[in-house]
Amino acid sequence: MTTQEIRSPMAATVVEIAVAAGQAVRTGELLAVVDAMKMEHELRAPHDARVMAVLAKPGELLAEGDGLLRLGPVEHHAVAAPVAAPSAADAAIRPELQEFLDRAALLRDDARPEAVARRHAAGQRTARENVADLCDEGSFVEYGAFAHAAQTKRRPVDELIRQTPADGMVTGIGRVGGLRCAVLAYDATVLAGTQGLRNHQKTDRLLGLAHEHKMPVVLFAEGGGGRPGDTDMPIVAGLHVATFARFAGLSGRVPLLGIAAGRCFAGNAALLGCCDLIVATRGSNIGMGGPAMIEGGGLGRYAPEDIGPAGVHSANGAIDVLVDDEAAAVSVVKKLLAMLAGEIVHGEAPDPSALCSVLPEQRTRSHDMRRVIEGLVDRGSAIELRSGFGLAIHTVLARLGGRPVGILSSNPLHLGGAIDADAADKAARFMRLCDAHGIALVSLIDTPGFMVGPEVEARAQVRHVSRMFVAAAHLRVPFLAVVLRKAYGLGAMAMAAGGFHAPLATAAWPTGEFGAMGLEGAVRLGFRKELEALPDGEPREARFRELLARQVADGRALNMAATLEIDTVIDPADTRGWLWHQLDGVVASERSVGGLDPW
């Protein structure tokens, strides 16, 4: 070979000349090091060669292309055999990598065996165990894991790293049934799951990503609220924190699902309350203030378990689904998330003929509407929401031929299906929930109308029941109505999205009976003078029965269909198929949706 000059690839300063004139070098051997913009660059031999001349010295400033060395040919026997490079297994771990590995190890549950043991002894799981159960295996990517509590002004950093891993909150992005989600899990084993400066920052980061990329959010909300001990920032009250507004801003944009286990108070509870749906364990407690806040306000001393127990919140409507433990909560959330996201999951169809015998022969005999729901939707797909509240109406998320649907159903077992304030609130909120997430609604109607009387009016019944009309008037999703039996007055209209011509279609079973008000009341009111003119006792009652029978016959479903007040009458066994065909290919309109009312 001829001689070859090794030149500087850029304007640089010579840091080192690693060879001498006359030295034989092998391919890849270090020749020189130059510095440019505080970065050092190695120059290595392009082939076996002998150094013929050294053209620069350390400290010399070179222009791009200036020569450093001149290489010439070399006899192969003059080149030393290469030294074997150390294997990856034998190579020493660099200090910075070792520091990272040590810090990462402190994040694992096994780094805090005593805290984990206490958790398990209480029948609960750790935050990381819950996240691992929720997310598809290997899919969770953690954000902000190396944060610690902002308390370096009063505690050693090493202590904070060891005792406040991730600042008491696991945050990241993972897949749940293949669906990409933001996951936020407060860690009750770290500073009682309180909200610190840095875990607020972590939360805000994930909420921003959820907004930008339209990702659902799953929140494990256990914890004690705001943390007063973070002293690294000169903050007086922290009321400027944007976390709550950002979380609420996602309402109606992406599914928000919250899980409450253990104690969930103050700020943690505020985020939980913003969720579309809340799943809670039976041993959980939820409150806007914990024991310290209550006592500090001069309101008395209470044990944590006395504040907002799950049984109370199931009855008052704050909890949507009540379960036994965190494993069950995660399982339900996975199913709910798939429904709110609109995923198609095919299941087994029920026996359609079973619907032909669910109603009693006697028209005044009550029945369990849950049997009707089970006979319509895919087997095992129904999840009832707020089952302990607003008992006159059932609200159920389920699947029909794999498609998510919302079932709004009268409950004749409570008040005969009459709609009171709680039931109306429950129905209105459910309609808005389904509308926000593009889920079609099916209403199963068997109601004598709105509940009336001095007691219910004292609870602002007028305002509460009217929420059903307003919610239905702004729906963008398909709405189907099926009248099974009683459909009386304004209550029946509210169950049918405001009127029987408001839905995409309204059908009735042959057992359907209709009236502007309850038929018994209509007879007694409309024929009062005629009845009062008859002797009290059997003559009057006989005439009443005769007039009532006439009203029942006139209000039959077939007569309603003949006058086009409803669209059709169907065989109960055909109900599932009728619903499916009505919904097939129908999608929600493109109207924008605002935030979902938490109530």
C-alpha positions in Angstrom: 0.0 0.0 0.0 1.1 3.6 -0.4 1.2 6.1 2.5 -2.0 7.4 3.9 -2.5 10.6 6.0 -4.9 10.5 9.0 -6.6 13.9 9.1 -8.7 15.7 11.7 -12.4 15.3 10.7 -13.3 18.8 12.2 -11.8 21.9 13.7 -10.4 20.5 17.0 -7.7 20.4 19.6 -5.4 17.4 19.9 -5.9 15.7 23.2 -3.7 12.7 22.8 -1.4 11.0 20.2 -1.5 7.3 21.2 1.2 6.0 18.9 4.8 6.8 18.0 6.7 7.0 14.7 7.8 3.6 13.5 5.2 1.7 15.5 3.2 -1.0 13.9 -0.6 -0.8 14.5 -3.5 -3.2 13.8 -6.9 -2.4 12.3 -9.0 -0.5 14.8 -6.1 0.4 17.2 -6.4 3.9 18.8 -4.2 6.5 17.0 -5.2 9.8 18.4 -7.9 11.7 20.3 -9.2 15.2 19.4 -11.6 17.6 21.2 -14.3 19.6 19.6 -17.1 21.5 21.5 -16.2 19.7 24.7 -16.6 16.3 23.1 -13.6 14.0 22.5 -13.4 12.0 19.3 -11.2 8.9 18.8 -9.4 8.3 15.5 -8.5 4.6 14.9 -6.4 2.7 12.3 -8.4 1.9 9.2 -6.2 -1.1 8.5 -2.9 -2.8 9.6 -0.1 -0.2 9.1 3.1 1.3 10.4 3.2 4.9 11.7 5.6 6.7 9.3 5.4 10.2 10.9 3.5 12.1 13.7 2.3 15.4 12.3 0.7 17.1 15.4 1.2 17.2 19.1 -1.2 17.4 22.1 -2.7 20.8 22.7 -2.3 21.8 19.0 -5.3 23.5 17.4 -6.2 21.9 14.0 -8.5 23.0 11.2 -10.7 20.4 9.5 -8.5 18.3 7.2 -5.2 19.1 9.0 -2.9 16.1 9.2 -2.3 14.1 12.4 -0.4 11.0 11.3 1.1 9.4 8.2 0.7 5.7 7.8 2.6 3.3 5.5 2.7 -0.4 4.7 3.8 -2.9 7.3 5.0 -6.5 7.2 2.3 -8.7 8.7 4.8 -10.6 10.9 5.6 -7.2 12.5 2.1 -6.6 13.8 1.4 -7.9 17.3 -1.4 -10.4 17.7 -4.7 -8.7 18.9 -5.5 -8.9 22.5 -8.8 -10.6 23.1 -11.5 -8.2 24.2 -13.2 -9.0 27.5 -16.5 -10.8 27.2 -19.7 -9.0 28.2 -20.0 -11.3 31.2 -16.5 -10.5 32.4 -16.7 -6.7 31.8 -17.0 -4.6 34.9 -20.3 -2.8 35.4 -19.7 0.9 35.0 -20.4 3.0 38.2 -23.2 5.0 36.7 -24.9 1.8 35.5 -24.5 0.3 39.0 -26.0 3.4 40.5 -29.0 3.0 38.2 -29.5 -0.7 39.0 -29.3 0.0 42.8 -31.9 2.8 42.5 -34.2 0.7 40.3 -34.0 -2.2 42.9 -35.3 0.2 45.6 -38.5 0.6 43.5 -39.5 -3.0 43.7 -41.8 -4.4 46.4 -39.1 -6.8 47.6 -37.1 -3.8 48.7 -39.7 -3.1 51.5 -40.7 -6.5 52.8 -42.2 -5.3 56.0 -44.5 -2.8 54.3 -45.6 -5.4 51.8 -46.2 -8.0 54.6 -48.4 -5.5 56.4 -50.3 -4.9 53.2 -50.9 -8.5 52.6 -51.8 -9.2 56.2 -54.6 -6.6 55.7 -55.9 -8.6 52.7 -54.7 -5.9 50.2 -52.3 -5.8 47.4 -49.5 -3.3 46.7 -49.8 -0.6 44.1 -47.4 -2.4 41.8 -49.3 -5.7 42.2 -52.5 -3.9 41.1 -50.8 -2.2 38.1 -49.3 -5.6 37.1 -52.7 -7.3 37.3 -54.4 -4.5 35.3 -52.0 -4.2 32.4 -51.2 -6.8 29.8 -48.0 -8.6 30.7 -44.9 -6.6 29.8 -46.8 -3.6 28.5 -46.5 -1.1 31.4 -43.9 1.6 30.9 -43.4 3.6 34.1 -43.0 7.4 34.2 -41.3 9.3 37.0 -40.2 6.2 38.9 -37.1 7.9 40.3 -38.9 10.7 42.0 -38.8 11.0 45.8 -40.6 13.2 48.3 -39.7 16.9 48.1 -38.4 17.0 51.6 -34.6 17.4 51.2 -34.6 20.4 53.5 -35.5 18.3 56.4 -34.5 14.7 55.5 -31.4 13.2 54.0 -31.7 12.4 50.2 -30.6 8.8 50.7 -33.3 8.3 53.3 -35.9 9.8 50.9 -34.8 7.6 48.1 -35.2 4.5 50.3 -38.4 5.4 52.1 -40.4 7.4 49.5 -39.9 5.5 46.2 -41.6 7.1 43.2 -42.9 9.7 45.7 -45.7 7.3 46.6 -47.3 7.0 43.2 -46.8 4.6 40.3 -47.6 6.3 37.0 -47.2 5.1 33.4 -48.7 3.9 30.2 -49.7 0.3 29.6 -52.1 -1.8 27.6 -55.3 -3.2 29.1 -56.8 -5.8 26.9 -54.7 -4.3 24.1 -56.0 -0.8 24.8 -53.4 1.8 25.5 -54.2 3.5 28.9 -52.7 6.0 31.4 -52.4 4.3 34.8 -52.1 6.2 38.1 -51.8 4.3 41.3 -51.2 5.9 44.7 -49.0 3.8 46.9 -50.5 3.7 50.4 -47.3 2.1 51.8 -45.5 5.3 51.1 -46.5 8.3 53.2 -50.0 6.9 53.4 -50.6 7.4 49.6 -50.7 11.2 50.1 -50.4 13.7 47.3 -47.0 15.3 47.3 -45.4 17.9 45.1 -43.7 15.5 42.7 -46.5 13.0 42.4 -48.8 15.9 41.5 -46.2 16.7 38.7 -46.2 13.0 37.7 -50.0 13.0 37.6 -50.1 16.2 35.5 -47.6 14.7 33.0 -49.7 11.6 32.5 -53.0 13.5 32.3 -51.4 15.7 29.6 -50.4 12.6 27.6 -53.9 11.1 28.1 -55.5 14.3 26.7 -53.1 14.6 23.7 -53.3 10.9 22.7 -56.9 10.3 23.8 -56.0 7.5 26.2 -58.4 6.2 28.9 -57.2 6.8 32.5 -57.4 4.2 35.3 -56.9 5.6 38.8 -56.1 3.6 41.9 -57.1 6.3 44.4 -56.3 5.0 47.8 -54.6 7.6 50.0 -54.9 10.4 52.5 -55.0 13.5 50.4 -52.6 16.5 50.4 -49.2 16.1 52.1 -48.1 19.1 54.2 -44.5 17.9 54.8 -43.1 18.7 51.3 -40.9 21.7 52.1 -38.5 21.9 49.1 -40.6 24.6 47.4 -41.7 27.9 48.9 -45.4 27.2 48.8 -47.9 28.5 51.2 -51.1 26.5 50.5 -50.6 24.8 47.1 -54.0 25.8 45.9 -52.6 26.7 42.5 -52.0 23.0 41.7 -53.6 22.1 38.3 -54.1 18.4 38.8 -57.7 18.5 39.7 -58.7 20.8 36.9 -56.7 18.7 34.4 -58.3 15.5 35.6 -61.8 16.9 35.4 -61.0 18.3 31.9 -60.7 14.8 30.6 -64.3 14.0 31.6 -66.3 13.3 28.5 -63.2 13.1 26.3 -61.7 9.7 27.4 -63.0 7.0 29.8 -62.0 7.7 33.4 -62.2 4.7 35.7 -61.5 4.8 39.5 -60.8 2.1 42.0 -61.2 2.7 45.7 -59.7 0.2 48.2 -58.6 0.9 51.7 -58.9 4.6 52.8 -59.5 7.3 50.1 -59.8 10.8 51.6 -59.5 14.5 50.6 -57.6 15.1 47.3 -57.5 11.4 46.4 -61.3 11.2 46.8 -61.7 14.4 44.8 -60.0 12.8 41.8 -62.0 9.6 42.4 -65.2 11.6 42.3 -64.3 13.0 38.9 -64.2 9.5 37.4 -66.9 8.3 35.0 -67.3 5.1 37.0 -66.1 4.1 40.5 -65.4 0.5 41.5 -64.9 0.1 45.2 -64.1 -2.8 47.6 -66.4 -3.6 50.5 -63.7 -2.6 53.0 -63.0 0.8 51.5 -63.8 4.2 52.9 -64.2 7.3 50.8 -64.5 10.9 52.2 -63.7 14.4 51.4 -61.9 14.6 54.7 -60.1 12.1 56.9 -60.0 11.9 60.7 -57.3 14.6 61.1 -59.3 17.1 58.9 -62.5 16.4 60.7 -61.0 16.7 64.2 -59.1 19.8 63.1 -62.4 21.4 62.0 -63.8 20.8 65.5 -66.2 18.2 64.2 -65.3 15.4 66.6 -63.0 12.4 66.6 -63.7 9.5 64.2 -61.9 6.3 63.3 -61.1 6.1 59.5 -63.4 3.1 59.1 -66.4 5.3 60.3 -66.0 7.8 57.6 -67.7 7.1 54.3 -67.8 3.3 54.4 -68.5 1.5 51.2 -72.0 0.3 52.2 -73.1 3.9 52.8 -71.7 5.0 49.4 -73.3 2.1 47.6 -76.7 3.1 48.9 -76.2 6.8 48.2 -75.0 6.3 44.7 -71.4 7.4 45.0 -70.1 3.9 44.1 -71.0 2.4 40.8 -69.9 -1.2 41.4 -69.2 -2.8 44.8 -66.8 -5.8 44.8 -65.1 -8.0 47.4 -61.4 -7.1 46.8 -58.9 -5.4 44.5 -58.6 -8.5 42.2 -62.3 -8.3 41.6 -62.1 -4.5 41.1 -59.4 -4.9 38.5 -61.4 -7.6 36.7 -64.5 -5.4 36.5 -62.5 -2.3 35.4 -61.1 -4.3 32.5 -64.6 -5.2 31.3 -65.9 -1.7 31.8 -63.0 -0.2 30.0 -63.5 -2.4 27.0 -67.2 -1.3 26.9 -66.5 2.4 27.3 -63.9 2.2 24.6 -66.5 0.6 22.2 -64.5 -2.7 21.7 -66.5 -5.6 20.2 -66.2 -8.8 22.3 -68.5 -11.5 21.0 -70.2 -13.8 23.5 -72.9 -16.5 23.8 -76.5 -15.5 23.0 -79.2 -16.5 25.6 -82.2 -18.6 24.8 -84.7 -16.1 23.2 -87.7 -18.3 24.1 -87.1 -17.7 27.8 -88.5 -14.1 27.4 -91.9 -15.5 26.6 -92.5 -16.6 30.2 -90.8 -13.9 32.3 -94.0 -11.8 32.8 -96.7 -13.1 35.2 -100.1 -13.8 33.7 -101.7 -11.4 36.1 -101.1 -7.8 35.0 -100.8 -6.4 38.5 -98.2 -8.9 39.6 -94.6 -7.6 39.9 -91.7 -9.3 38.3 -87.9 -9.2 38.3 -86.7 -7.1 35.3 -83.1 -8.5 35.7 -84.5 -11.8 34.2 -85.5 -9.8 31.1 -82.1 -8.2 30.8 -80.4 -11.6 31.2 -82.6 -12.9 28.4 -81.6 -10.1 26.0 -77.8 -9.6 26.4 -74.8 -11.8 25.8 -74.4 -14.3 28.6 -72.3 -13.0 31.5 -71.8 -9.6 30.0 -74.1 -7.5 32.2 -72.6 -5.2 34.8 -75.2 -3.3 36.9 -74.2 0.2 37.9 -75.3 1.9 41.2 -77.4 -1.2 42.1 -77.9 0.0 45.7 -79.2 3.5 44.7 -82.3 4.7 42.8 -83.9 1.3 43.0 -86.8 2.0 40.7 -84.5 1.9 37.7 -81.8 -0.5 36.7 -78.8 0.9 34.8 -76.7 -1.8 33.2 -73.8 -1.9 30.8 -73.8 -5.1 28.7 -73.1 -6.5 25.3 -75.6 -7.3 22.5 -74.0 -9.5 19.8 -70.6 -8.3 21.1 -71.6 -4.6 20.9 -71.6 -2.5 24.1 -75.1 -1.2 25.0 -76.5 0.6 27.9 -79.7 -0.9 29.4 -82.1 1.5 31.1 -84.8 -0.5 32.8 -87.8 0.0 35.0 -87.8 -2.1 38.2 -91.4 -3.1 39.2 -90.1 -4.7 42.4 -89.5 -1.2 43.9 -92.4 1.3 44.1 -94.0 -0.7 41.3 -91.5 0.9 38.9 -92.6 4.4 39.8 -89.7 6.9 39.2 -88.6 8.9 42.3 -85.9 11.5 42.5 -83.0 9.1 43.1 -84.0 6.9 40.2 -84.4 9.9 37.9 -80.9 11.2 38.8 -79.5 7.7 38.2 -81.2 7.4 34.8 -80.1 10.9 33.7 -76.5 10.4 34.6 -76.5 6.9 32.9 -77.8 8.4 29.7 -75.0 11.0 29.8 -72.4 8.4 30.5 -73.5 6.3 27.5 -73.7 9.3 25.3 -70.2 10.5 26.3 -68.7 7.2 25.2 -70.9 6.5 22.1 -72.8 3.6 23.6 -76.3 2.9 22.3 -79.1 2.9 24.8 -82.0 0.4 25.2 -84.9 1.3 27.5 -87.1 -1.5 28.9 -90.3 0.1 30.1 -92.7 -1.1 32.8 -93.6 1.9 34.9 -96.8 3.5 36.3 -95.1 6.9 35.8 -93.4 9.4 38.1 -93.8 9.0 41.8 -96.2 11.6 43.3 -97.2 12.8 46.7 -96.2 15.4 49.3 -93.2 13.5 50.5 -91.5 13.2 47.1 -92.3 16.8 46.2 -90.5 17.9 49.3 -87.4 16.4 47.7 -87.7 18.6 44.6 -89.1 15.8 42.5 -90.0 18.3 39.7 -86.4 19.2 39.2 -85.0 15.7 39.5 -87.3 13.9 37.2 -87.0 16.6 34.6 -83.3 15.8 34.3 -84.3 12.7 32.4 -86.0 14.8 29.7 -83.0 17.2 29.4 -80.5 14.4 29.3 -82.4 12.5 26.6 -83.0 15.6 24.5 -79.3 16.0 24.0 -78.3 12.4 23.2 -76.2 11.8 20.2 -76.3 7.9 20.4 -79.1 5.6 19.1 -81.9 5.1 21.6 -84.4 2.2 21.4 -87.4 1.7 23.6 -89.3 -1.5 24.4 -92.5 -1.5 26.4 -93.0 -4.7 28.3 -96.1 -3.9 30.2 -97.1 -0.6 31.9 -96.3 2.6 30.1 -98.2 5.4 31.8 -97.9 9.1 31.6 -94.9 11.4 31.8 -92.8 8.7 33.5 -93.1 6.4 30.5 -92.3 9.2 28.2 -89.1 10.0 30.2 -88.1 6.4 29.9 -88.6 6.7 26.1 -86.2 9.6 25.7 -89.0 12.1 26.1 -91.8 10.6 24.0 -92.5 7.4 22.0 -91.4 9.1 18.8 -88.2 10.3 20.2 -86.3 7.0 20.0 -84.8 5.5 16.8 -87.6 3.0 17.2 -90.3 2.1 19.9 -91.7 -1.4 20.1 -94.0 -3.1 22.6 -94.6 -6.6 23.7 -98.2 -7.8 23.2 -98.6 -7.4 27.0 -97.9 -3.7 26.8 -100.6 -1.4 28.2 -100.6 2.4 27.7 -102.4 5.4 29.2 -102.0 9.1 29.9 -101.9 8.1 33.6 -102.3 5.0 35.6 -105.4 3.2 34.3 -106.9 2.6 37.8 -106.5 6.3 38.6 -107.8 7.3 35.2 -111.1 5.4 35.8 -111.6 6.7 39.3 -110.9 10.3 38.2 -112.6 10.3 34.8 -115.7 8.4 36.0 -116.0 9.8 39.5 -119.5 11.1 39.3 -120.8 7.9 37.6 -119.2 5.7 40.3 -120.3 7.9 43.2 -123.9 7.7 41.9 -123.8 3.9 42.5 -124.3 2.3 45.9 -121.1 1.8 47.8 -119.8 -1.7 47.8 -120.1 -4.4 45.1 -122.2 -2.4 42.6 -119.7 0.4 42.5 -116.7 -2.0 42.4 -118.3 -4.1 39.6 -118.8 -0.9 37.5 -115.2 0.1 38.3 -113.9 -3.3 37.1 -115.9 -3.0 33.9 -114.6 0.5 33.2 -111.1 -0.6 34.0 -111.3 -3.6 31.7 -112.4 -1.2 28.9 -109.4 1.1 29.6 -107.0 -1.9 29.5 -108.5 -3.1 26.2 -108.3 0.4 24.7 -104.7 0.8 25.8 -103.4 -2.5 24.4 -100.1 -2.4 22.5 -101.8 -3.4 19.2 -104.1 -0.4 19.4 -101.2 1.9 20.1 -99.4 0.5 17.0 -102.6 0.9 14.9 -102.7 4.6 15.8 -99.0 4.9 15.0 -98.2 6.1 18.6 -95.6 3.4 18.7 -93.7 1.8 15.8 -94.5 -1.9 16.2 -95.4 -4.8 18.4 -93.0 -7.7 18.6 -92.9 -11.2 19.9 -90.8 -11.2 23.2 -88.6 -14.0 21.7 -87.7 -11.7 18.8 -86.6 -8.8 21.0 -82.9 -9.4 20.9 -82.9 -9.8 17.2 -85.1 -6.7 16.7 -82.7 -4.6 18.8 -79.7 -5.9 17.0 -81.1 -5.2 13.6 -82.1 -1.7 14.6 -78.6 -0.9 15.9 -76.7 -2.6 13.1 -74.7 0.1 11.2 -76.1 3.0 13.2 -73.5 5.2 14.9 -73.6 8.3 17.1 -73.9 11.7 15.6 -70.9 14.0 15.6 -72.1 16.5 18.2 -69.5 17.6 20.7 -69.8 16.4 24.3 -68.9 18.3 27.4 -67.8 17.0 30.8 -69.8 14.2 32.4 -71.7 15.3 35.5 -70.1 13.3 38.4 -73.6 12.8 39.9 
